[in-house]
């Protein structure tokens, strides 16, 4: 049996192998936030972690420090990955295959975000959003899937958010991308289940992370423009909600359980606000949920900012 064949013969996910062959997990966006916490925690749990990040020369030392890993520890590997660059995704897939063969788990965590209304959001931001959250993960999965399918096991985990459950005002591009990511994951689950693979969607609540756009400008809001009243109320309530934001380490501990899913498809909410939204989305009509969202975010009543109506009155 050659080395390549050996790399594909690993214990099924959910079964602890001996210490000579730890299970492997690929986590994108592993240089900060939820990805950094998750990569460090999975390493500490005995997994062989492939941390995909834009700048390994910067991100890997920070990850080693958080994980408590030595400089040459073979269980912690970093590969460069820019999800908006198809050549980078292809190169990363080859590096992952060379390092661990078919991974036992692939976690699509990398993402960018932006706050701003449609009129305030440039189209190139929409393109970067979908490239990072949808097209890049699809391309990376497509490259790694043949090996995982041949191995007959593996878990593909996509990190969504409340915006993927319900489109949220002021984050339209982010909500749209996360919604598309969820629909793709649902479709993928049906395609790969017959080969022994599973797919999990994780809907995150509010966590204390520094998610930003790749251009470094996450705040596109104009507090002096026509949407100023909406921005002020949403910002005020958002800042209040951040007081209750959970630590990324809490998310990482939940992820460690999620990757043990055995069902062909699973969806989990992580965080009380995410759980409440998922319950509300099942129980309330679209009209009712729209009203609840409006009230929760402090958005003025319909027509309140209509200049024509104001002039008539």
C-alpha positions in Angstrom: 0.0 0.0 0.0 1.6 3.3 -1.1 1.6 6.5 1.0 -1.3 8.0 -1.0 -3.5 5.0 -0.2 -2.5 5.1 3.4 -3.6 8.7 3.6 -7.1 7.8 2.7 -7.5 4.9 5.2 -8.4 6.6 8.4 -10.9 5.8 11.1 -14.5 7.1 10.5 -15.3 10.5 11.9 -16.5 10.2 15.5 -14.1 7.3 16.3 -10.9 8.1 18.1 -7.8 6.8 16.3 -4.6 6.0 18.1 -2.2 8.8 18.7 0.0 7.8 15.7 -2.8 9.0 13.3 -4.9 11.9 14.6 -7.9 12.9 12.7 -7.4 15.9 10.4 -9.5 19.1 10.1 -9.2 22.0 7.7 -10.4 25.4 9.1 -10.5 28.4 6.9 -10.2 31.9 8.3 -8.0 30.5 11.1 -6.0 33.7 11.8 -8.6 35.5 13.9 -12.0 35.4 15.6 -13.9 32.1 15.5 -11.4 30.5 13.2 -8.5 31.2 15.4 -10.3 29.9 18.5 -11.5 26.9 16.7 -8.2 25.9 15.3 -6.5 26.2 18.7 -9.2 24.2 20.4 -9.3 21.4 17.9 -5.5 21.1 18.1 -5.8 20.9 21.9 -8.4 18.2 21.4 -5.8 16.1 19.6 -6.8 16.8 16.0 -4.3 17.5 13.2 -5.2 21.0 12.2 -4.7 22.6 8.8 -5.2 26.3 9.3 -6.0 28.1 6.1 -5.4 31.8 6.2 -4.3 34.7 4.0 -1.0 35.4 5.7 0.4 32.4 7.5 3.6 34.3 8.3 1.5 36.5 10.6 -1.3 34.2 11.6 0.6 31.0 12.3 2.7 32.4 15.2 -0.4 33.8 16.9 -2.2 30.4 16.4 0.7 28.5 17.8 0.8 30.8 20.9 -2.9 30.4 21.5 -2.8 26.6 21.0 0.3 26.1 23.0 2.0 24.3 20.0 5.7 24.1 19.3 7.2 25.7 16.2 7.7 22.3 14.4 4.6 20.5 15.6 3.3 18.4 12.7 -0.2 18.6 14.1 -0.5 22.3 13.3 -0.1 23.3 9.7 -0.8 26.6 8.0 -1.6 27.0 4.3 -2.1 30.3 2.5 -5.6 30.8 1.2 -7.3 33.7 -0.5 -10.9 32.6 -1.3 -11.3 35.4 -3.8 -8.5 34.1 -5.9 -9.1 30.9 -7.8 -5.4 30.1 -8.2 -4.9 30.5 -4.4 -7.8 28.1 -3.7 -6.4 25.5 -6.1 -2.9 25.8 -4.6 -4.4 25.5 -1.1 -6.3 22.3 -2.0 -3.1 20.8 -3.3 -1.2 21.7 -0.1 -4.0 20.3 2.0 -4.0 17.0 0.0 -0.2 16.8 0.3 -0.3 17.4 4.1 -3.2 15.2 5.3 -4.8 13.6 2.2 -8.6 13.6 2.6 -9.5 15.6 5.7 -11.9 14.2 8.2 -13.6 17.6 8.5 -13.6 20.7 6.4 -14.9 23.9 8.2 -15.8 26.8 6.0 -15.4 29.6 8.5 -13.7 32.4 6.6 -15.9 35.4 6.0 -16.2 39.1 5.7 -18.9 41.5 6.7 -20.1 45.1 6.2 -22.7 47.4 7.6 -24.5 49.7 5.2 -27.7 50.0 3.3 -28.0 49.0 -0.3 -27.5 52.5 -1.6 -24.3 52.8 0.5 -22.8 49.5 -0.5 -20.6 49.4 -3.6 -21.0 46.5 -6.0 -17.4 45.4 -5.6 -18.2 44.7 -2.0 -21.1 42.4 -3.0 -18.7 40.6 -5.4 -16.0 40.1 -2.7 -18.7 39.0 -0.2 -20.0 36.2 -2.5 -16.5 35.3 -3.6 -15.4 34.8 0.1 -18.6 33.2 1.5 -19.9 31.2 -1.5 -17.7 30.8 -4.5 -14.5 30.2 -2.7 -15.9 27.6 -0.4 -17.6 25.9 -3.3 -14.3 25.8 -5.2 -12.3 24.5 -2.3 -14.9 21.8 -1.5 -15.0 20.7 -5.2 -11.2 20.3 -5.2 -11.1 18.2 -1.9 -14.3 16.2 -2.5 -12.9 13.5 -4.7 -10.4 12.4 -2.0 -13.1 12.6 0.7 -15.5 10.6 -1.4 -12.9 8.0 -2.1 -12.2 7.7 1.6 -15.9 7.2 2.3 -16.1 9.6 5.2 -15.8 13.2 6.3 -17.8 16.2 7.5 -18.3 19.5 5.7 -19.3 22.3 8.0 -20.4 25.7 6.9 -20.5 28.6 9.3 -23.6 30.7 8.7 -25.2 33.3 10.9 -28.6 34.8 11.8 -28.4 36.7 8.5 -28.5 33.4 6.7 -31.8 32.6 8.4 -33.5 35.9 7.9 -32.3 38.9 5.8 -31.2 41.7 8.1 -31.5 45.4 7.4 -28.1 47.1 7.0 -26.3 43.8 6.2 -28.0 42.9 3.0 -24.8 41.6 1.2 -23.8 39.5 4.2 -27.3 38.1 4.7 -27.6 37.3 1.0 -24.2 35.5 0.9 -25.0 33.5 4.1 -28.4 32.5 2.7 -26.8 31.3 -0.5 -24.2 29.4 1.5 -27.0 27.6 3.4 -28.9 26.6 0.3 -25.7 25.2 -1.3 -24.9 23.2 1.9 -28.4 21.7 1.9 -28.0 20.7 -1.7 -24.6 19.3 -1.2 -25.8 17.1 1.7 -28.1 15.3 -0.7 -25.3 14.8 -3.2 -22.6 13.4 -0.9 -24.6 11.4 1.7 -24.7 8.2 -0.5 -20.8 8.2 -0.3 -20.7 8.4 3.5 -20.1 12.1 3.9 -22.2 14.6 5.9 -22.9 18.3 5.9 -23.6 20.6 8.9 -24.8 24.2 9.0 -23.8 26.2 12.0 -25.9 29.3 12.6 -24.0 31.6 14.9 -25.3 34.1 17.3 -23.4 37.2 18.6 -19.8 36.6 19.3 -17.0 39.0 20.1 -15.0 38.9 16.9 -13.3 41.4 14.6 -14.9 40.3 11.4 -14.1 42.9 8.7 -14.1 43.3 4.9 -10.9 42.4 3.1 -10.5 46.0 2.3 -10.5 46.8 6.0 -13.7 49.0 5.8 -16.5 47.2 7.5 -18.5 50.3 8.2 -20.1 51.8 5.1 -22.9 53.7 7.0 -23.6 57.3 6.3 -24.9 58.8 9.6 -25.8 62.1 7.8 -27.6 60.6 4.8 -31.2 59.5 4.2 -30.8 56.4 6.3 -29.4 58.2 9.3 -32.4 57.5 11.5 -32.2 53.8 10.8 -28.4 53.7 11.4 -28.7 55.5 14.8 -31.3 53.1 16.2 -29.7 49.9 14.8 -26.3 51.0 16.0 -27.6 51.8 19.5 -29.3 48.4 19.8 -26.4 46.6 18.3 -23.9 48.1 20.8 -26.2 47.0 23.6 -26.4 43.5 22.2 -22.6 43.3 22.0 -22.5 43.6 25.8 -23.8 40.0 25.9 -21.5 38.7 23.1 -19.9 35.4 23.8 -16.3 34.5 23.6 -15.0 32.8 20.4 -13.7 30.1 22.7 -17.2 29.1 23.6 -18.0 28.7 19.9 -14.9 26.6 19.5 -16.1 24.2 22.2 -19.4 23.8 20.4 -17.7 23.2 17.0 -15.8 20.3 18.6 -19.1 18.6 19.1 -20.6 19.6 15.8 -17.9 17.9 13.8 -18.9 14.6 15.5 -22.3 14.8 13.8 -23.3 11.4 12.2 -26.5 12.4 10.4 -26.2 13.1 6.6 -27.4 16.7 7.3 -27.6 18.7 10.5 -28.2 22.3 11.5 -27.2 23.8 14.8 -27.7 27.2 16.4 -24.8 28.4 18.6 -25.8 31.2 21.0 -29.2 32.0 22.6 -30.0 34.7 20.1 -29.4 32.4 17.2 -31.6 29.7 18.8 -34.4 32.2 19.4 -34.3 33.4 15.8 -34.5 29.8 14.4 -37.5 29.0 16.6 -39.2 32.2 15.6 -38.5 31.5 12.0 -40.3 28.2 12.3 -43.3 29.4 14.3 -44.0 32.9 13.0 -45.3 33.9 9.5 -43.0 36.0 7.3 -45.1 39.1 8.0 -45.0 38.6 11.8 -41.2 38.0 11.8 -40.7 41.1 9.7 -42.5 43.1 12.3 -40.6 41.6 15.1 -37.3 42.3 13.4 -38.3 45.9 12.7 -39.3 46.5 16.4 -36.2 44.7 17.7 -33.9 46.8 15.6 -35.7 50.1 16.2 -36.6 50.7 12.5 -39.2 53.4 12.0 -42.7 52.3 11.1 -43.6 51.9 7.4 -43.9 55.3 5.6 -42.4 57.2 8.6 -39.5 58.6 6.5 -41.5 59.1 3.3 -40.7 62.7 2.4 -43.7 63.0 0.1 -46.0 61.9 2.9 -44.3 64.4 5.3 -44.8 67.3 2.9 -48.5 66.5 2.5 -49.1 66.4 6.2 
